[in-house]
Amino acid sequence: MGERVSVMNDRPDVKHVPRRCPFLKKEVWAILMKQADGTWRVVNCLDKHEPCFEHDCAFTVDGGEWPFGA
């Protein structure tokens, strides 16, 4: 069984995939961006909920950059 990937994007260097969130303890949709070394890095979370803003998450704290600077 392969990784679930959304087809919302035509860019080959960006994927929308479910990833486990340690704060919510469940899968959330995330944006992954291909790095120069060929690995994929989570650059944003798409499923922000109110409890997210109570945690020091790179994607919800003040000063975070949207969407690829995290």
C-alpha positions, 0 to 999 in steps of 0.5 A: 500500500502506497502513501496517500498523496493529494493531487491538488498540486501540479508541482513535482517538488510539493506534496500534500500528504497525511502526517501524524501530529504529535500535539493532536495525536492524529493524522493531519494533512501537511505540505511537504517540499522536496529538499536539495538532497532529495528528502521531503520536509514538512513545511506546513500543516493544513489541519490547524485546530484551536488546540494547535495554537496552545502549543509551540508548533512552528506552523502556529506560533507568532513570527512563523512564515507562511507557508515555506519558511517554517 
